Amino acid sequence: MSRRPYIRPVSKTTWYMRNKRYKVYVLRELSSFLVAFYTFFTICALAILATDSAEKWDSFLASQQNTGMVVFHAVALLYFLFFQTFPWFKLAPKAMPVQVGENKLPDSFIIIGHYVAWVIVSAFIFWLAGVI
Amino acid sequence: MSTRIRDMELEIMRYDPEKDEAPWFQSYTVPCNEDWVILDAINYVKDNLDTTLAFRWSCHMMVCGSCGMMVNGEPSLTCKTFVRDLPDKVRIEPLENFPIERDLVVVLDDVMQKLHQVQPYIMRKDDPPAEDVEYNQTRGQLMKFKQLTMCINCMCCYAACPQYALNKDFIGPAALTLAHRYNLDNRDQGKSDRLNILADHDGVWDCSFVGACSEVCPKHVDPAAAIQQMKVDGAVEFWKQKMGIVGDKS
């Protein structure tokens, strides 16, 4: 009797279509394009700020206030919330389990801690920006 | 109390290396008792319908880890997958990401080598240990890694892992988890030796945290968590070495 193991082919381009888990993962990873965009966006904003021209800065701000850009930023925010913030906060206890005495701290403690830290940091940034 | 019998259609992947160029599906109608697990239905086929069907199983009680298969596309321990939770038509395939030896039997040589590679045993710097020495462990120290000892090497995690599907050099979920189990053991002193393997190219950094391994794990071992914790350990050790601090508990 001869051995002739069969190797099932795996597509390097469509593997993520195999199940829902992979699709959700790819959607999470696709947010890296938005990260790249916002990195570029921030550098542009800083470059405009560095020109010391109030006129250029005002026109940059005005360019962000048209409906298209507002919708884009809102969609990007929702995308980040659902494919970055919520999933990563949920996964945080996996990467950083905390054991107190003999038992592990419940996951909910670590997850809630992240949300509290998020609110505090956001409030600080809003305070810096003069919003609150 | 009588139990309900339901006819189920089992579509089972067949592959005979001496006859077939590629795997194909064969259908069997099985009168399933609602209390059965899928392994019972497969055994019914073997005992009553087709004696040529090849598959692995042993304990029928979630201990031996040998009956892992794809059930409707999901890596499953077939002794834990009840027919009452499944539709009338079920597709059964050998575990994904492994070569098929015959029918539902896969070749596990690669993961066996990987399990060995991560040095899954207690290593002591003071070997050989003095006679009559006991290495004590408190309950708290045990609880740090007890969950990880539940792995039965069913390899469902490898079948779920898209990274392993694309890159066979990746050490993979079960072997990495086993390594972490020993890294967390207070009696072990081999963490820095293991990190050379785990933090290398094919180790923890190949994991992109899809998390599928943990979702399919029938023993709730959570390999994805173990791997992320090792990434943290690896990064800490890296910076310790950069700053000239001698690392690890040993």
Interface residues (C-beta under 8 A of the other chain):
Chain A: M1 S2 R3 R4 P5 Y6 I7 R8 V10 K12 W15 Y16 R18 N19 R21 Y22 Y25 E29 L91 K94 A95 M96 P97 Q99 G101 E102 N103 K104
Chain B: Y15 P17 E18 D20 A22 P23 G73 E96 N97 P99 I100 E101 V107 T138 R139 G140 M143 K144 A160 P162 A165 L166 S208 F209 V210 G211 A212 S214 E215 D222 A224 A225 Q228 Q229 K231 V232
